[in-house]
Amino acid sequence: MDLRLLDSQRISALTPADLDLLVHQIGHTPLQLIYLMINGIARTVYLKLEGANPTGSIKDRTGYALVQNLEEQGMLSSNTIAVESTSGNLGVALALICKARGYTFIAVIDPKTTSENRAKMQALGARIELVEQPDTNGGYLLSRLERVQQLCRQSQSIVWTNQYSNPVNPLIHYRSTGPEIYHQMEREVDAIFVPVSTGGTLAGISSYFREVSPRTHIIAVDAQGSVIFGAPPAPRKLTGIGSSQASHFITSCVYDQSILIGDAEAFTFCRTLDVYTGLKVGGSSGAVLAACARYLQIHPHLRNVVCVCSDSGENYGTSIFNDTWLKQHGFSPPLQLPMPVQDIRIGETLSITT
């Protein structure tokens, strides 16, 4: 069963057994080999396709860990309500897991949340709280967090999963995502490119690789306009990457270099990857690919390179993969790859055994 392929009506009709099956399918995602043609040379890049998770994103792992953590502390029951601030993907993941476990869930979202993700959350029984006022940094995160705090003050039965500082966020990637990549790559990884929002994925994967493969370059990929690495705040259209506040999980030892990518460059790689290979990935994955292409231009010796692609492109049919939306926001399709990247080709899919 693939939740990504179901419409809202069919999602609403899923049985408890269906939901439980989906939860148990989290993780063990495939690696997809592609070739980036840079200056006429085919450079091998492996995409960790987290869109293969049940709800279509890496946030399934995070959501599972957050709910399990609260369960272990005895903080969730039929009388409590879980709440989280989300740009979209974690909201869908938590909606699935909470419905499967019999909990009520409130998703605090903003206008940038895609209509696809919003519909899935509602189909999975989530209550939607929409925050429409941007925060002082031009995003919505701080406004969403303020609304979460308001809800928690209103009722003692509301429990915040807190993806932003709960240590199980990076821990799940230390225990699952990192080891999967390492073993799928047969213990040979020259560099990993990881998109950053809360910083949990980066911190967890980095901690694992610092132990087992200290030589591996860890590259943090952020959105232009995000403040995570000290850049000035600015509005951005990318979702699922970047933040209006610093990360609780990231220190200077977690990454070797950070690269900022703008909206247009990220969208370009999303669209051209789809055209050349048929692979649809989300905006943060486009940013990771753009950063990887830049990095490979000045590091010709790297051979075993992994890009963490946090979600699939199915949730962006009305935005990134829609020409009208692009034009409305100042982008001019068709988008072309930046030189010196001339082509993208698809290779084999690696096994998901670890």
N, C-alpha and C positions, 0 to 999 in steps of 0.2 A: 504494500500500500504506500502511495506517495501523496502526502498531504498537499504538496505544492501543485499537484495537478487537479485538485478537487475545487469545485466552486463552493461558495458560502453555504448554499442549501445542503450540499452533500456533507460538508464539514459539520454542520449543525446536527446531522442525522447519525454521526458516528456513535457507535455503542461503547460502553465502558471497556469491553474487550478490545475493540479497535484502538481506542485511545492508549490503553496499556501497551499494546503491541507497538505503537508508534514510539512511545517513550523508551522502550527497550531497543529501539533501532538507532539510538543516538550514538554517534561516534563511528570510528573505523571507516573514515571517508577515504576516497581514492586519491591518488596522485595522477595528474594528467601531464604527459610530456608535450611541450610545444617548442617550436624553434623561433626565436626572434632573429630576423635577418638584419644585422647591424654592420654597416660599411661592407656589405657583400658577404659577410661571414655568418653562418648559422650558429647561433648561440643557444645551447640547451637550457631550458627553464622548466621546472616542474611546478605545476599548480596544485596546491593542496585544496581540493574542491569541497569546502565546508558546506556548500549549497546542497550536498547530498544528504545532509541531516534531514530528519523528518519535516521540520517546518522551513527548511531551506537556508539555514544559517548556523554559524558557529555558536550563536547564542543559545542553541539547544543545550550545549554542554554547560554553559554558565547557568542557565535557568535550572537545570537538573541539580547542579551543585548547591545553588542558593536555597531551593525548596528542601532538599535533603538536610541541609544544615539547620534550617528552622525546625524541621521535624525532629531531628536529633536533640534539639534543645527543648522540645515539647511546646513550641510556640505556635504551632498550627493545629487547628481542629475545625470541626464543622461550624464552630461558633466564632471563628476568627476570619479576618479578611486580609489577604496579602495585597500589598501595593508596591508599585515600582514606577519610577520615571524611565521613559523609554522613547527612543527615536523611531522604534518600530519592531525590529527583529526580536529583541528580548521580550517585548510585550507579547508577541505571538508564541514564543517558546514558553513563557510563564503561563499564558492562557491555556495552552495544551496540557502542561504538566499539572497545573492546578485543577483543571477539569477532570483529568485522569485520576487525581487523588481525592476529588470531592471537596475542594476548597474554592471559596469565592476570590476573585482577583479584580483589582482595579488597575488599569493602565493609564498613567498620566502622560499624555502625548502632546504634540504641537502641530502647527499647520504643515511642517515639512514631512510628517509621517505620510507615507504613500497610501493612496486609497486602497491598494491591494492588502497592505498589512492591517490597516484599520478594519477592513471587512473581515479578515480572518480572525482578528481578536474578538470581534463581536460575535462571529459565528461560533467561537469556542466559549462563549458565555462571559467574556470580560466586560466589565463596566468601564466605559470610556470617560476620562476627565480631560477635556481639551484646554490647554493653556495657549492663549493667543497673543499675550504681551511679550515681546522680546526682552531679554535681559540686558544689563548694562554693557555686555560685551558683543551685542549684536546677534547672539544666538538665543536659544530657548532653554538651555539646560538649567540655568540658575532659577528661572521662572518655574520650571517643572519641579525642581527640588523644593522650592518654597511651597508649592501646592501640596506636595507629599507631606511636608511638615504640618501644614494646616490640617490635612485629613487625619494625621496621627494624633494631633491635639484634640480633634473633635470626638474621637472614640478610642478607648483603650483596646477595643477588639481589632483595630487595624494594625497590621505588622508590616514594617518595611523590610523588603529583602536586601536592599542596599548593595547593589552591584558595585558601587563606587569605592567602598572601603572594606567590604567583607572579604577576609583572606581566602575564602574558598573560591573566589573568582580566579585569581592566578593559580591556585592550587590545582584546580581541575585541568588546566592546560599543562602544568608540570607533570601531572599524573597520566594524562591521556594524549593531548595533541602533540606535545613534544616527543614522547616516545614513539608515537605512530610515525611521525616524519622520519625520525632517526632510523628506525628499522626498515621502513619502506625504501629509504635511500641507501640501505645496506651499510649504514654507519659512515657514509662519506658525504658530508655536507659542507660546501665551501662558504655559503652565505644563505641567510634566511631573511626575507622581507616581510615585515609584519605591520598591518595597519593598527593605528592606536586611537582609542577613544577613552575608555576607563583606564586602559593600560594593563588590564588583567591578562589578556592574551599574550602581550609582549613579555610581561614579567614572568609568567609561568613558563613559556617556551624558552626564554632566555636562561632562567634558573636551571632548567634541565640541561640545556646545551653547554652551559658553563661548567657543569659537572662531567658530562660524558664526552664533549668535544670542544674544548676551550679555543681551538683554532677557528671555529666557525664564526664568520662575521654576522653580527646581529644588526640589522638595519631597521630602524623605526620609521614608519611612513605616516606622515600627518598631513592634514589639509591646510592649505593657505587660509588664514583667518582664524585658525585655532591657536590657543594660548599655551598648549601643553609644554612646548619647548621654549617658551619665552618670547615668541613672536607677538606683534601687536594684534589685537582682536579685529576681526572684519567679518561682514556677512559672507555666507557661503551657501551653495546649493547642495553640496555633498552631504549625505546622511550616513550614519554608521561609522564615521571617522571624524576625528577632531573633537574639541571640547572647549567650553567656555571657562573651565577651571583646570588647575593643575591636577595631575594624577596622584593618588595616594600610593600607587604601587611602583612608580617609576623613579629610579635613581640613576645617576650617571653610569654606574657599573652594569646596568641592565642592557645597554645598547652601545654599539661602536660608532654609529653615525645616525643622524636623523635627516630625513629628506622631506621637504614640503612640496606638495603637488596642488595645483589649482584645479578648479572645476572643469575647465575646458579640456585640459590634458587628460584628466581621469575619464571624462565622458568619451573622449576620442578613443582611448584604448578599449573601453567597454564595447563601443560600436564596431570598431575594426576587428576585435577578437571574434565577435559574432559573425561578421561578414566573411572573414578568412577561415574560420574553424567551425562555426556553428555553436560555439560555447558562449552562453550568456552568463555574465557575472555582474555583480552590483558595483556601485560607484567606488567603494573603498578598494575593491579588487582592481578596478581600473587604475586607481592611484598607485597601488602596489606595483602593477605592471609598468607604469610610467617611471616610477622610481628605479625599478630593476633595470629598465632599458638605459637610463642615465648612468647608473652605476657600472653596468657592463661595458659601456663605452670607454671608461677609464681604468677598468680592471680586466684586461684581456685574458688573464691567466685563469680566471674562475671557470669551473666546469660544472660542478654540481650545485645548482642554485634552486632554491625553493621560494615560491611566492605563496603566502597564506591568503587564499581567496575566501573571505569571510562569509559571503552569501552568493546566491544565484541571482540571475537577472529577472526571474519571473515576477518579482515584486516591483519592477521598474518599467513595466510596459506603458504606463501612463506618464512617465517622466523621461528617464535617460533614453529609452528606446522609442520615444515618440517625437517625431520631427516638430510637430506643432508646439509641444512643451518646450523643446530646445529653443525654438525661435522666440517664443514668448519671454524667455529668460536671457535673451541676448546671444545665443549660440547659433551658429550657421551650419546646419547639416547640408551635405554629407561632411563629416569630420575626417580629416586625413592624418595619418601617422606623422609625427614630427621626425624630420631628418635627424640622424642618419638611419632611422629604422625604416626599412623598405618593405617588409613583409612579415607575416606571422603564419607559421605552418603548424599543423597538428601532428603529434606522434602517437605512441602507444599509451594505454592506460595501465598503470602499475597495479599490482594486486593490493588488496587492503589488509592482508594478513600482517600481523605484527609479531 
